[in-house]
Amino acid sequence: MAVVSPGRIELEPEEVAGLIRGSRLLDLRADTPADVRRRYTETALTALDALCGLAERHGTDAVWDALALVTHRELLAFATLMASELADSDFALPVPGDAPPPAGGEPGA
């Protein structure tokens, strides 16, 4: 059984896709009022949390199932906005040089 992070939102793929669509990222413009931008962004962050929860519970296939339910444009908008959020999460690859040295050896040895 998969370990789900405490407090992770638990939604099904259809519900996650609905959150992504509901974040209305395609409606964001340079002149979007700050409060509206914040509300849309917070909804997208909630969708990201739910997507991560889906991955923890059901694996990558369930994530792809959810993402397949949104349009190409919605997916691009979501991925673009969430790239920095994913980079700061457990889903990010370690930065080269930040990895601990191999057991019994020096880095680069």
Phi and psi restraints in degrees (value plus and minus 20) as a CYANA .aco file:
   2 ALA   PHI     -93.4   -53.4
   2 ALA   PSI     126.6   166.6
   3 VAL   PHI    -111.4   -71.4
   3 VAL   PSI     103.8   143.8
   4 VAL   PHI    -124.5   -84.5
   4 VAL   PSI     113.0   153.0
   5 SER   PHI     -79.7   -39.7
   5 SER   PSI     120.3   160.3
   6 PRO   PHI     -79.8   -39.8
   6 PRO   PSI     118.0   158.0
   7 GLY   PHI      61.3   101.3
   7 GLY   PSI     -19.5    20.5
   8 ARG   PHI     -91.7   -51.7
   8 ARG   PSI     116.3   156.3
   9 ILE   PHI     -89.5   -49.5
   9 ILE   PSI     113.4   153.4
  10 GLU   PHI    -132.0   -92.0
  10 GLU   PSI      83.6   123.6
  11 LEU   PHI    -150.3  -110.3
  11 LEU   PSI     140.1   180.1
  12 GLU   PHI    -105.4   -65.4
  12 GLU   PSI     142.8   182.8
  13 PRO   PHI     -71.7   -31.7
  13 PRO   PSI     -62.3   -22.3
  14 GLU   PHI     -83.0   -43.0
  14 GLU   PSI     -57.8   -17.8
  15 GLU   PHI     -91.0   -51.0
  15 GLU   PSI     -57.7   -17.7
  16 VAL   PHI     -84.5   -44.5
  16 VAL   PSI     -65.1   -25.1
  17 ALA   PHI     -79.9   -39.9
  17 ALA   PSI     -59.3   -19.3
  18 GLY   PHI     -82.6   -42.6
  18 GLY   PSI     -58.4   -18.4
  19 LEU   PHI     -85.5   -45.5
  19 LEU   PSI     -61.5   -21.5
  20 ILE   PHI     -81.5   -41.5
  20 ILE   PSI     -67.8   -27.8
  21 ARG   PHI     -82.4   -42.4
  21 ARG   PSI     -60.9   -20.9
  22 GLY   PHI     -88.1   -48.1
  22 GLY   PSI     -37.7     2.3
  23 SER   PHI     -92.2   -52.2
  23 SER   PSI     -36.8     3.2
  24 ARG   PHI      34.6    74.6
  24 ARG   PSI      19.6    59.6
  25 LEU   PHI     -81.7   -41.7
  25 LEU   PSI     -49.0    -9.0
  26 LEU   PHI     -88.2   -48.2
  26 LEU   PSI     -37.3     2.7
  27 ASP   PHI    -106.9   -66.9
  27 ASP   PSI     -29.3    10.7
  28 LEU   PHI     -89.5   -49.5
  28 LEU   PSI     114.6   154.6
  29 ARG   PHI    -154.9  -114.9
  29 ARG   PSI     148.8   188.8
  30 ALA   PHI     -79.0   -39.0
  30 ALA   PSI     -51.8   -11.8
  31 ASP   PHI    -116.5   -76.5
  31 ASP   PSI      -7.4    32.6
  32 THR   PHI     -84.3   -44.3
  32 THR   PSI     108.6   148.6
  33 PRO   PHI     -76.7   -36.7
  33 PRO   PSI     126.7   166.7
  34 ALA   PHI     -76.8   -36.8
  34 ALA   PSI     -61.7   -21.7
  35 ASP   PHI     -86.2   -46.2
  35 ASP   PSI     -57.2   -17.2
  36 VAL   PHI     -89.1   -49.1
  36 VAL   PSI     -64.4   -24.4
  37 ARG   PHI     -78.1   -38.1
  37 ARG   PSI     -64.3   -24.3
  38 ARG   PHI     -83.5   -43.5
  38 ARG   PSI     -62.8   -22.8
  39 ARG   PHI     -83.9   -43.9
  39 ARG   PSI     -64.9   -24.9
  40 TYR   PHI     -84.1   -44.1
  40 TYR   PSI     -63.0   -23.0
  41 THR   PHI     -85.5   -45.5
  41 THR   PSI     -60.5   -20.5
  42 GLU   PHI     -84.6   -44.6
  42 GLU   PSI     -56.6   -16.6
  43 THR   PHI     -84.7   -44.7
  43 THR   PSI     -61.2   -21.2
  44 ALA   PHI     -84.2   -44.2
  44 ALA   PSI     -58.7   -18.7
  45 LEU   PHI     -85.0   -45.0
  45 LEU   PSI     -57.3   -17.3
  46 THR   PHI     -83.3   -43.3
  46 THR   PSI     -61.2   -21.2
  47 ALA   PHI     -82.7   -42.7
  47 ALA   PSI     -60.3   -20.3
  48 LEU   PHI     -83.4   -43.4
  48 LEU   PSI     -63.1   -23.1
  49 ASP   PHI     -80.9   -40.9
  49 ASP   PSI     -63.9   -23.9
  50 ALA   PHI     -85.1   -45.1
  50 ALA   PSI     -57.3   -17.3
  51 LEU   PHI     -85.1   -45.1
  51 LEU   PSI     -61.4   -21.4
  52 CYS   PHI     -84.4   -44.4
  52 CYS   PSI     -61.2   -21.2
  53 GLY   PHI     -82.0   -42.0
  53 GLY   PSI     -60.5   -20.5
  54 LEU   PHI     -81.6   -41.6
  54 LEU   PSI     -62.9   -22.9
  55 ALA   PHI     -82.4   -42.4
  55 ALA   PSI     -61.5   -21.5
  56 GLU   PHI     -87.2   -47.2
  56 GLU   PSI     -56.8   -16.8
  57 ARG   PHI    -102.2   -62.2
  57 ARG   PSI     -62.6   -22.6
  58 HIS   PHI    -143.6  -103.6
  58 HIS   PSI     -22.2    17.8
  59 GLY   PHI      67.9   107.9
  59 GLY   PSI     160.0   200.0
  60 THR   PHI     -82.8   -42.8
  60 THR   PSI     -55.5   -15.5
  61 ASP   PHI     -78.0   -38.0
  61 ASP   PSI     -59.5   -19.5
  62 ALA   PHI     -87.0   -47.0
  62 ALA   PSI     -54.7   -14.7
  63 VAL   PHI     -84.2   -44.2
  63 VAL   PSI     -66.1   -26.1
  64 TRP   PHI     -82.4   -42.4
  64 TRP   PSI     -57.0   -17.0
  65 ASP   PHI     -80.7   -40.7
  65 ASP   PSI     -62.5   -22.5
  66 ALA   PHI     -86.5   -46.5
  66 ALA   PSI     -65.4   -25.4
  67 LEU   PHI     -88.4   -48.4
  67 LEU   PSI     -46.7    -6.7
  68 ALA   PHI     -88.3   -48.3
  68 ALA   PSI     -36.8     3.2
  69 LEU   PHI    -106.6   -66.6
  69 LEU   PSI     -28.5    11.5
  70 VAL   PHI    -123.6   -83.6
  70 VAL   PSI     139.7   179.7
  71 THR   PHI     -91.8   -51.8
  71 THR   PSI     143.9   183.9
  72 HIS   PHI     -78.4   -38.4
  72 HIS   PSI     -63.8   -23.8
  73 ARG   PHI     -84.5   -44.5
  73 ARG   PSI     -61.5   -21.5
  74 GLU   PHI     -83.9   -43.9
  74 GLU   PSI     -60.4   -20.4
  75 LEU   PHI     -83.9   -43.9
  75 LEU   PSI     -64.0   -24.0
  76 LEU   PHI     -82.8   -42.8
  76 LEU   PSI     -63.7   -23.7
  77 ALA   PHI     -83.1   -43.1
  77 ALA   PSI     -65.0   -25.0
  78 PHE   PHI     -83.6   -43.6
  78 PHE   PSI     -68.2   -28.2
  79 ALA   PHI     -82.8   -42.8
  79 ALA   PSI     -60.1   -20.1
  80 THR   PHI     -83.8   -43.8
  80 THR   PSI     -67.7   -27.7
  81 LEU   PHI     -89.1   -49.1
  81 LEU   PSI     -55.4   -15.4
  82 MET   PHI    -108.9   -68.9
  82 MET   PSI     -26.0    14.0
  83 ALA   PHI     -75.4   -35.4
  83 ALA   PSI     -64.6   -24.6
  84 SER   PHI     -88.8   -48.8
  84 SER   PSI     -53.5   -13.5
  85 GLU   PHI     -86.5   -46.5
  85 GLU   PSI     -62.7   -22.7
  86 LEU   PHI     -85.7   -45.7
  86 LEU   PSI     -54.9   -14.9
  87 ALA   PHI     -82.7   -42.7
  87 ALA   PSI     -48.3    -8.3
  88 ASP   PHI    -112.7   -72.7
  88 ASP   PSI     -16.7    23.3
  89 SER   PHI    -121.7   -81.7
  89 SER   PSI    -198.7  -158.7
  90 ASP   PHI     -90.7   -50.7
  90 ASP   PSI     -30.2     9.8
  91 PHE   PHI    -103.5   -63.5
  91 PHE   PSI     -26.1    13.9
  92 ALA   PHI    -101.4   -61.4
  92 ALA   PSI     126.1   166.1
  93 LEU   PHI     -95.8   -55.8
  93 LEU   PSI     129.5   169.5
  94 PRO   PHI     -84.8   -44.8
  94 PRO   PSI     126.1   166.1
  95 VAL   PHI     -92.7   -52.7
  95 VAL   PSI     112.3   152.3
  96 PRO   PHI     -74.6   -34.6
  96 PRO   PSI     115.9   155.9
  97 GLY   PHI      75.9   115.9
  97 GLY   PSI     -37.7     2.3
  98 ASP   PHI    -112.1   -72.1
  98 ASP   PSI     -29.5    10.5
  99 ALA   PHI     -92.2   -52.2
  99 ALA   PSI     124.6   164.6
 100 PRO   PHI     -87.5   -47.5
 100 PRO   PSI     133.9   173.9
 101 PRO   PHI     -84.2   -44.2
 101 PRO   PSI     134.7   174.7
 102 PRO   PHI     -81.4   -41.4
 102 PRO   PSI     131.9   171.9
 103 ALA   PHI     -76.1   -36.1
 103 ALA   PSI     104.9   144.9
 104 GLY   PHI      56.8    96.8
 104 GLY   PSI      -5.1    34.9
 105 GLY   PHI    -165.4  -125.4
 105 GLY   PSI     150.7   190.7
 106 GLU   PHI    -112.0   -72.0
 106 GLU   PSI     135.1   175.1
 107 PRO   PHI     -78.2   -38.2
 107 PRO   PSI     116.5   156.5
 108 GLY   PHI      58.6    98.6
 108 GLY   PSI     -17.0    23.0
